[in-house]
Amino acid sequence: MNKCTKTIAEKMFFFSRHLRKVGFRFLVDLAVISLIESGAMESKDFIRTENYNLRLKPTGARKIVNEFSNMLNKKVSY
């Protein structure tokens, strides 16, 4: 493998890693919004830190994982 090909391969690898991180982020956000709007997520599913950030408790994380899984397994017409 020459230097040019290696550089392109490395760039593709890092781009694919970045795409995986960012690519599904909007689906997770959509799952959270869907759960909040449906009333399935409650304030007890979150922990508020001392600097007022919200973190998920295990029960909230489980709900989001289940919702995300349902979104990915949903049948769609194309």
N, C-alpha and C positions, 0 to 999 in steps of 0.2 A: 504494500500500500504506500503510495507516495505521499509526500507532505500535504499537498493540496487536497487529496481525497480524505486524508485523516482529519484535516481541519473542517471540511464540509461534514464529515460524519460526526465529529464532535459537536458542531453547531446544531445539527439535526437532533442529536441526543439531548442537548440542553433545551432546545426548543420544545421537544416532545414532553420533557419533564415539566416545563413551565406551562404548557398547554393542559396537561393533566391537572395541575394545581388550579389553574384559573378556569379551565374549560367546564368543569362541573360545579363550580362555585355558585353560579346563578341557580342551578337546580336545587342545591342545598338551601339557598336563600328562599327559593320558591316553596320548598317543603316547610320551612319554618313559618313563612307567612300564611300558608294554607292551614297549618295546625293552629296558629293563633286565631285566624279568622273563624275557623270551625269551632273554637272553644276547647280544643283538645289540649292545648298548652295552657298551663296555669302559672301563676307567679311562683308556686311552690316547686316548679321544674327548673328554676333559675336560682343562682347564688349571686348576690350583689356584693362586689368586693369593696374594700375601703375607699377606692378611688372611683366608685360608682360604675365599674364595668360589670357586665352581666356574663356569668359563666353558667354552663349547663350542669345540672345534677345528673346522676346516672339515669334517673327516670326520664328526664327530658331528652337526654341523648338517645335513649332507647326508642322513644317516640319518633324522633327525627330520623333515625336509621330505618325504622319500619316504614315511615312515610316515603323516604327516599327510595327504598327498595320497591315499594308499590309503584312509585312513579316510573322507575326504570323497567318494571315488569309489565306495565300497562300495554294493552294492545292498541295499536294505532293503525289507521288506514292510510295507505299511500298509493 
